[in-house]
Amino acid sequence: PLALLTWGCRLTMSYVNPTIVQRFIREKALRGPETVSRDGEFSNGLMARAKIVTDMDDTTLCPQL
């Protein structure tokens, strides 16, 4: 199972469909009311921090495509 959350939106699926995931990220990411680029403080159950893919502001979403 996979769940993606953005400000006011969610996408859940029982199997990962990369095309749908990438479309969701490109359409919904970076649309929240705050423009915060710093790392969050959530750590409960976190196994590893996410890596920066492009830069701190995520100026390029899904850059591998």
Secondary structure as the mmCIF struct_conf table of DSSP 4:
data_model
#
loop_
_struct_conf.conf_type_id
_struct_conf.id
_struct_conf.beg_label_comp_id
_struct_conf.beg_label_asym_id
_struct_conf.beg_label_seq_id
_struct_conf.end_label_comp_id
_struct_conf.end_label_asym_id
_struct_conf.end_label_seq_id
STRN STRN1 LEU A 2 THR A 6
TURN_TY1_P TURN_TY1_P1 TRP A 7 GLY A 8
STRN STRN2 CYS A 9 MET A 13
BEND BEND1 SER A 14 TYR A 15
HELX_RH_AL_P HELX_RH_AL_P1 PRO A 18 LYS A 28
TURN_TY1_P TURN_TY1_P2 ALA A 29 LEU A 30
BEND BEND2 GLY A 32 PRO A 33
BEND BEND3 ARG A 38 ARG A 38
TURN_TY1_P TURN_TY1_P3 ASN A 44 GLY A 45
BEND BEND4 ALA A 48 ALA A 48
HELX_LH_PP_P HELX_LH_PP_P1 ARG A 49 ILE A 52
BEND BEND5 VAL A 53 THR A 54
TURN_TY1_P TURN_TY1_P4 MET A 56 ASP A 57
BEND BEND6 THR A 60 CYS A 62
TURN_TY1_P TURN_TY1_P5 PRO A 63 GLN A 64
#
